[in-house]
Amino acid sequence: MTRDLLKAGVIIEGDPLRGGRGQPSRPLSVNPAGGLSFGASLSPGMMRTVALDFAGTVIQERAQSIEDGAPERVAGLLSEHIAAITQTVRLDEPSRIVGVGLAVPGFFFQDSSKMRTVSEHAAWRQHDLKVWFQARLGLPVRIENDATAAAMAEAFSSEGRTARSLVLLLINYGIGAGVVIDGRPLRGAHGNVGEIGAYYPLGRPRPSGSDLLAYLAEKGMGEKSLERADFQTAGMDAVLRQWVDRAAPQLETVLESAWAWLDPDRLVIGGALPARLLQALAEALPTRLFALHPERPRPVIAASTLGPAVAAIGAACLPLHAVTHPEPTTISRPQLNSSY
């Protein structure tokens, strides 16, 4: 097997290690240039595409406004991005593309083959997305909720790599959560672990990007898009501080539930909000429950440093993860001979 991986360029040999008996051994390591994995994320009006090498390093990232979020348009644009990136990095062997991950806002239904996507992508709901995109891209495809994908990005980042239980709160236009336990995404029976939006009914104040935009509009600072919003305008800091003071307490129930059920050692807040706003939220999260149990280990609470592409990066991690962490083999008990 090692010989096959070396021949395929997936792993490489280092310099011989001398000092022991017999022939000097050669250390093996992942070859970053061994191939590419692609990921894409969607939010209203925006699509992000990321390419990772075999070492998990982002080597290309693209963001593009997209008014037509129909699956046909997204598939076409994603094909263009993949072709352009592979040409830029001079990857001339399609077999070296591990696959494509898609991070989609919504929840799984109908035997987890379809997703109840946000209203801007309602046309996606009728498709088995994995089958549909594989047929059009000609590559292995993995579909994941955007918060779970983002949690994978955090779990494999330099800051989160040592976390055994990591929880990510993803604040884009909506709010969701992703969980990674011992390096594997926690998905649940239907793929819907982390659907915390149910805690916050629509039409009421909630800790989400859409709520932030509505709050800014109330204060006379109308912005229609998180990507296009100018968070540097005069007087903006004071208004953002007011929103943080309202949003942070709304996250208390989520924080307490995560601590009780998942025992995280790292809890991250990420998404499309400006970095300083994510940091302010992380610092303002209520920690009263921690104070009631001072002897129990508490999680590190941090703002993501991966930026608004965190879900796309996580989506690109999915094909790599499938190769390096295959699903456990099912064990069955053999039928006993009735004559015994």
BABALO-425060 format. One line per 4 residues: their letters; for each residue x, y negated, z of C-alpha. Coordinates in nm, 2 decimals, always signed. Example, Ala and Ser with C-alpha at 12.3 -4.5 7.8 and 13.67 -1.06 7.14 Angstrom:
BEGIN
as> +1.23 +0.45 +0.78 ~ +1.37 +0.11 +0.71 $
***
This chain:
BEGIN
mtrd> +0.00 +0.00 +0.00 ~ +0.28 -0.24 +0.09 ~ +0.44 -0.17 -0.25 ~ +0.12 -0.25 -0.43 $
llka> +0.08 -0.58 -0.24 ~ +0.43 -0.68 -0.32 ~ +0.38 -0.60 -0.68 ~ +0.06 -0.80 -0.69 $
gvii> +0.24 -1.10 -0.53 ~ +0.01 -1.11 -0.23 ~ +0.30 -1.07 +0.02 ~ +0.67 -1.14 -0.01 $
egdp> +0.98 -1.01 +0.15 ~ +1.21 -1.23 +0.36 ~ +1.59 -1.20 +0.40 ~ +1.71 -0.87 +0.55 $
lrgg> +1.73 -0.86 +0.93 ~ +2.06 -0.71 +1.04 ~ +2.17 -0.59 +1.38 ~ +1.99 -0.26 +1.42 $
rgqp> +2.06 +0.09 +1.30 ~ +2.01 +0.21 +0.95 ~ +1.91 -0.01 +0.65 ~ +1.83 -0.37 +0.74 $
srpl> +1.46 -0.44 +0.74 ~ +1.29 -0.71 +0.54 ~ +1.02 -0.91 +0.71 ~ +0.70 -0.94 +0.52 $
svnp> +0.48 -1.25 +0.50 ~ +0.18 -1.38 +0.31 ~ +0.28 -1.54 -0.02 ~ +0.11 -1.88 -0.03 $
aggl> +0.13 -1.87 -0.41 ~ -0.03 -1.53 -0.43 ~ -0.37 -1.67 -0.52 ~ -0.65 -1.92 -0.46 $
sfga> -0.98 -1.93 -0.27 ~ -1.24 -2.19 -0.35 ~ -1.50 -2.35 -0.13 ~ -1.78 -2.60 -0.20 $
slsp> -2.02 -2.78 +0.03 ~ -2.34 -2.97 -0.05 ~ -2.51 -3.27 +0.11 ~ -2.76 -3.50 -0.03 $
gmmr> -2.60 -3.68 -0.32 ~ -2.25 -3.53 -0.27 ~ -2.06 -3.21 -0.35 ~ -1.71 -3.13 -0.22 $
tval> -1.48 -2.86 -0.37 ~ -1.17 -2.74 -0.20 ~ -0.90 -2.49 -0.30 ~ -0.69 -2.30 -0.04 $
dfag> -0.38 -2.10 -0.11 ~ -0.32 -1.76 +0.05 ~ -0.17 -1.93 +0.36 ~ -0.49 -2.13 +0.42 $
tviq> -0.34 -2.46 +0.31 ~ -0.56 -2.71 +0.13 ~ -0.39 -2.77 -0.21 ~ -0.67 -2.95 -0.39 $
eraq> -0.98 -3.13 -0.28 ~ -1.25 -3.30 -0.48 ~ -1.55 -3.51 -0.39 ~ -1.81 -3.60 -0.65 $
sied> -2.15 -3.78 -0.63 ~ -2.42 -3.56 -0.77 ~ -2.77 -3.70 -0.80 ~ -2.91 -3.38 -0.96 $
gape> -2.87 -3.11 -0.69 ~ -3.03 -2.83 -0.89 ~ -2.84 -2.50 -0.88 ~ -2.77 -2.51 -1.25 $
rvag> -2.60 -2.85 -1.22 ~ -2.40 -2.74 -0.91 ~ -2.28 -2.42 -1.08 ~ -2.17 -2.61 -1.39 $
llse> -1.99 -2.87 -1.19 ~ -1.82 -2.61 -0.97 ~ -1.70 -2.42 -1.28 ~ -1.55 -2.74 -1.40 $
hiaa> -1.37 -2.80 -1.07 ~ -1.24 -2.45 -1.06 ~ -1.11 -2.47 -1.41 ~ -0.95 -2.81 -1.36 $
itqt> -0.78 -2.71 -1.03 ~ -0.65 -2.38 -1.16 ~ -0.50 -2.57 -1.46 ~ -0.35 -2.83 -1.23 $
vrld> -0.17 -2.57 -1.01 ~ -0.09 -2.36 -1.32 ~ -0.27 -2.05 -1.20 ~ -0.30 -1.86 -1.53 $
epsr> -0.42 -1.53 -1.39 ~ -0.79 -1.53 -1.31 ~ -0.74 -1.21 -1.10 ~ -0.56 -1.43 -0.84 $
ivgv> -0.88 -1.61 -0.75 ~ -1.00 -1.43 -0.44 ~ -1.35 -1.58 -0.46 ~ -1.58 -1.87 -0.40 $
glav> -1.76 -1.97 -0.08 ~ -2.06 -2.20 -0.08 ~ -2.16 -2.39 +0.24 ~ -2.53 -2.47 +0.21 $
pgff> -2.74 -2.66 +0.46 ~ -3.04 -2.45 +0.56 ~ -3.13 -2.12 +0.71 ~ -3.16 -1.76 +0.57 $
fqds> -3.49 -1.59 +0.52 ~ -3.64 -1.29 +0.32 ~ -3.39 -1.03 +0.44 ~ -3.12 -1.30 +0.44 $
skmr> -3.10 -1.30 +0.06 ~ -3.24 -1.65 +0.02 ~ -3.20 -1.98 +0.20 ~ -3.46 -2.23 +0.32 $
tvse> -3.25 -2.52 +0.20 ~ -3.31 -2.89 +0.28 ~ -3.57 -3.06 +0.07 ~ -3.31 -3.22 -0.16 $
haaw> -3.22 -2.87 -0.27 ~ -3.56 -2.72 -0.27 ~ -3.50 -2.55 -0.61 ~ -3.24 -2.33 -0.45 $
rqhd> -3.50 -2.15 -0.23 ~ -3.63 -1.92 -0.52 ~ -3.28 -1.76 -0.59 ~ -3.08 -1.49 -0.43 $
lkvw> -2.79 -1.73 -0.42 ~ -2.51 -1.48 -0.40 ~ -2.63 -1.29 -0.70 ~ -2.72 -1.60 -0.89 $
fqar> -2.39 -1.78 -0.85 ~ -2.18 -1.47 -0.91 ~ -2.35 -1.42 -1.25 ~ -2.27 -1.78 -1.35 $
lglp> -1.92 -1.82 -1.21 ~ -1.80 -1.47 -1.29 ~ -1.63 -1.46 -0.95 ~ -1.70 -1.30 -0.61 $
vrie> -1.93 -1.54 -0.41 ~ -2.01 -1.57 -0.04 ~ -2.30 -1.79 +0.08 ~ -2.30 -1.93 +0.43 $
ndat> -2.48 -2.19 +0.63 ~ -2.27 -2.51 +0.63 ~ -2.22 -2.52 +1.01 ~ -2.10 -2.16 +1.03 $
aaam> -1.86 -2.23 +0.74 ~ -1.73 -2.54 +0.92 ~ -1.68 -2.34 +1.24 ~ -1.46 -2.11 +1.03 $
aeaf> -1.25 -2.40 +0.92 ~ -1.20 -2.51 +1.28 ~ -1.12 -2.16 +1.40 ~ -0.84 -2.13 +1.14 $
sseg> -0.70 -2.48 +1.19 ~ -0.38 -2.54 +1.39 ~ -0.59 -2.67 +1.68 ~ -0.85 -2.39 +1.69 $
rtar> -0.64 -2.09 +1.59 ~ -0.58 -1.98 +1.96 ~ -0.95 -2.02 +2.06 ~ -1.12 -1.69 +2.13 $
slvl> -1.47 -1.84 +2.14 ~ -1.52 -2.16 +1.94 ~ -1.84 -2.36 +1.89 ~ -1.87 -2.63 +1.63 $
llin> -2.15 -2.89 +1.63 ~ -2.18 -3.01 +1.27 ~ -2.34 -3.36 +1.23 ~ -2.41 -3.44 +0.87 $
ygig> -2.75 -3.56 +0.77 ~ -2.90 -3.30 +1.00 ~ -2.74 -3.11 +1.29 ~ -2.64 -2.75 +1.32 $
agvv> -2.39 -2.53 +1.50 ~ -2.15 -2.26 +1.41 ~ -1.98 -2.00 +1.63 ~ -1.66 -1.80 +1.58 $
idgr> -1.57 -1.52 +1.83 ~ -1.23 -1.35 +1.81 ~ -1.17 -1.48 +1.46 ~ -1.51 -1.36 +1.32 $
plrg> -1.82 -1.58 +1.25 ~ -2.11 -1.49 +1.48 ~ -2.41 -1.47 +1.24 ~ -2.68 -1.28 +1.42 $
ahgn> -2.95 -1.05 +1.27 ~ -3.04 -1.29 +0.99 ~ -2.74 -1.52 +0.96 ~ -2.90 -1.80 +1.15 $
vgei> -2.69 -1.83 +1.47 ~ -2.66 -2.20 +1.55 ~ -2.99 -2.33 +1.41 ~ -3.01 -2.59 +1.69 $
gayy> -3.21 -2.83 +1.48 ~ -3.52 -2.68 +1.64 ~ -3.42 -2.85 +1.96 ~ -3.48 -3.19 +1.78 $
plgr> -3.82 -3.23 +1.61 ~ -3.81 -3.44 +1.29 ~ -3.96 -3.79 +1.34 ~ -3.81 -3.84 +1.68 $
prps> -3.46 -3.97 +1.77 ~ -3.21 -3.69 +1.72 ~ -2.83 -3.67 +1.71 ~ -2.80 -3.65 +1.33 $
gsdl> -2.66 -3.85 +1.04 ~ -3.01 -3.93 +0.91 ~ -3.10 -4.07 +1.25 ~ -2.79 -4.28 +1.26 $
layl> -2.88 -4.43 +0.92 ~ -3.23 -4.50 +1.04 ~ -3.10 -4.66 +1.36 ~ -2.87 -4.89 +1.15 $
aekg> -3.16 -4.99 +0.94 ~ -3.35 -5.09 +1.25 ~ -3.07 -5.32 +1.35 ~ -3.06 -5.48 +1.01 $
mgek> -2.76 -5.28 +0.88 ~ -2.94 -5.07 +0.63 ~ -2.73 -4.80 +0.48 ~ -2.87 -4.52 +0.25 $
sler> -2.58 -4.28 +0.25 ~ -2.32 -4.17 +0.50 ~ -2.06 -4.15 +0.23 ~ -2.12 -4.50 +0.11 $
adfq> -2.19 -4.67 +0.44 ~ -1.95 -4.94 +0.54 ~ -1.88 -4.87 +0.91 ~ -1.63 -5.16 +0.93 $
tagm> -1.88 -5.45 +0.89 ~ -1.90 -5.72 +1.16 ~ -2.10 -5.62 +1.46 ~ -2.11 -5.25 +1.36 $
davl> -1.90 -5.12 +1.65 ~ -2.15 -5.25 +1.91 ~ -2.44 -5.08 +1.72 ~ -2.25 -4.76 +1.68 $
rqwv> -2.18 -4.76 +2.06 ~ -2.55 -4.80 +2.13 ~ -2.63 -4.50 +1.90 ~ -2.36 -4.28 +2.07 $
draa> -2.50 -4.37 +2.41 ~ -2.84 -4.25 +2.29 ~ -2.72 -3.94 +2.09 ~ -2.47 -3.80 +2.34 $
pqle> -2.73 -3.72 +2.62 ~ -2.94 -3.55 +2.35 ~ -2.66 -3.29 +2.31 ~ -2.66 -3.20 +2.68 $
tvle> -2.90 -2.90 +2.65 ~ -2.70 -2.77 +2.35 ~ -2.37 -2.80 +2.54 ~ -2.51 -2.63 +2.85 $
sawa> -2.66 -2.34 +2.64 ~ -2.33 -2.29 +2.46 ~ -2.14 -2.28 +2.78 ~ -2.38 -2.04 +2.94 $
wldp> -2.42 -1.79 +2.65 ~ -2.09 -1.81 +2.46 ~ -1.82 -1.90 +2.72 ~ -1.63 -2.12 +2.46 $
drlv> -1.28 -2.22 +2.52 ~ -1.31 -2.49 +2.25 ~ -1.61 -2.70 +2.14 ~ -1.57 -2.93 +1.84 $
igga> -1.78 -3.20 +1.69 ~ -1.74 -3.25 +1.32 ~ -1.91 -3.36 +1.00 ~ -1.96 -3.66 +0.77 $
lpar> -1.96 -3.92 +1.05 ~ -1.65 -4.15 +1.07 ~ -1.36 -4.00 +1.28 ~ -1.39 -4.27 +1.55 $
llqa> -1.76 -4.20 +1.59 ~ -1.70 -3.82 +1.62 ~ -1.43 -3.90 +1.88 ~ -1.67 -4.13 +2.07 $
laea> -1.94 -3.86 +2.08 ~ -1.69 -3.60 +2.20 ~ -1.58 -3.83 +2.49 ~ -1.94 -3.92 +2.58 $
lptr> -2.08 -3.57 +2.60 ~ -2.24 -3.50 +2.94 ~ -2.04 -3.27 +3.16 ~ -2.25 -3.27 +3.47 $
lfal> -2.29 -2.90 +3.45 ~ -1.92 -2.85 +3.46 ~ -1.89 -3.04 +3.78 ~ -2.14 -2.81 +3.95 $
hper> -1.92 -2.52 +3.88 ~ -1.56 -2.65 +3.92 ~ -1.40 -2.31 +3.95 ~ -1.54 -2.18 +3.62 $
prpv> -1.32 -2.25 +3.31 ~ -1.46 -2.52 +3.09 ~ -1.41 -2.57 +2.72 ~ -1.18 -2.82 +2.56 $
iaas> -1.41 -3.07 +2.39 ~ -1.27 -3.24 +2.08 ~ -1.35 -3.42 +1.76 ~ -1.27 -3.24 +1.43 $
tlgp> -0.96 -3.37 +1.25 ~ -1.06 -3.20 +0.92 ~ -1.28 -3.48 +0.79 ~ -1.61 -3.47 +0.59 $
avaa> -1.47 -3.17 +0.39 ~ -1.48 -2.94 +0.69 ~ -1.76 -2.73 +0.56 ~ -1.60 -2.70 +0.21 $
igaa> -1.27 -2.59 +0.38 ~ -1.46 -2.34 +0.58 ~ -1.64 -2.21 +0.27 ~ -1.30 -2.15 +0.11 $
clpl> -1.19 -1.96 +0.42 ~ -1.47 -1.71 +0.37 ~ -1.33 -1.51 +0.08 ~ -0.98 -1.51 +0.24 $
havt> -1.14 -1.39 +0.57 ~ -1.32 -1.11 +0.38 ~ -0.99 -0.98 +0.25 ~ -0.79 -1.01 +0.58 $
hpep> -1.07 -0.91 +0.81 ~ -1.27 -0.63 +0.64 ~ -1.59 -0.52 +0.81 ~ -1.54 -0.23 +1.04 $
ttis> -1.61 +0.12 +0.90 ~ -1.94 +0.27 +1.01 ~ -1.88 +0.58 +1.23 ~ -2.13 +0.86 +1.21 $
rpql> -2.16 +1.18 +1.40 ~ -2.13 +1.49 +1.19 ~ -2.41 +1.74 +1.18 ~ -2.34 +2.04 +1.41 $
nssy> -2.37 +2.39 +1.27 ~ -2.68 +2.53 +1.42 ~ -2.52 +2.87 +1.45 ~ -2.29 +2.74 +1.73 $
***
